[in-house]
Amino acid sequence: MPPGKQKRTEAHMDYMLQDKVALVTGTASQIGMGQAICLTLAKEGCNIVSADIDLEGAKQTAAAVQALGRKAISQKVDVAENSEVEEMVKAALKEFGKIDILVNTAGSSQGVRFMASRKEMWEKDIAVNLYGTMNCAQAVIPGMIERKYGKIINFSSIAAKQGGGSYASAKAAVLAFTRGLATQFGPSGINVNAIAPGVVATKFFVDMGEGANKMFEEMAARVPLRTIQTVEDIANAVVFLASDVARNITGQCIQVDGGLVML
């Protein structure tokens, strides 16, 4: 178990999300952020569109949502391909008639040092992290404008503040994009915010096996709260920003990182 993960007594706050429709990308991994976001939103009353380039994984997440008593559909989508995004949104609207919430969780990281990187690696990270976020937002915003209501949550990273190569650069661009959307579409009743996770215990790290726990401990020792993030920590932040409890928050980035990167 990653350091800092403790049993907590669940408290319930009414986030007023009953029967809202949430489209979440990057949902295939069954121990990933996207899946946790879908389940947490579903527990708060949302119906879910589970979307990923890995359709089978997206289907598993949709089934888990249905097991909670909520409606869900799954869609195969490469968010970097605008035509696929448009088809995904059409399917969502056909099924539910609206999209209240967009969560742009899907991401990509080539994970190489700058001198070993190549232009095509940068293009991949920018295509998924920035253009994918842009494609999804562009597809859902017209319906949100029509209904004068919408919540868009984009995914950045603490790497955007720490600096780095293609991934960090793309995630920094997501922050500028988030502020631009918030400014332009705030008058239409649309809140646009971002989340910047720190290290999260996802499949990428779990696949490292026994070495993962030691790495988690070393990372936690650098963090003021002495903990790394769970997928539930990220999902809880999404629920807050997706709710009308946060109705007067827009153009902001919430860093969920235990205090590793501060203002």
Buried (B, 14 or more C-beta within 10 A) or exposed (E): EBBBBEEEEEEEEEBEBEEBBBBBBBBBBEBBBBBBBBBBBBBBBBBBBBBBBEBEBBBBBBEBBBEEEBBBBBBBBBBBBBEBBBBBBEBBBEBBEBBBBBBBBBBBBBEEEEEEBEEEBBBBBBBBBBBBBBBBBBBBBEBBBEBEBBBBBBBBBBBBBEEBBBBBBBBBBBBEBBBEBBEEBEEBBBBBBBBBBBBBBBEBBEEEEEEBBEBBEEBBEEBEEEBBBBBBBBBBBBBBBBBBBBEEEBBBBBBBBBEBBEE
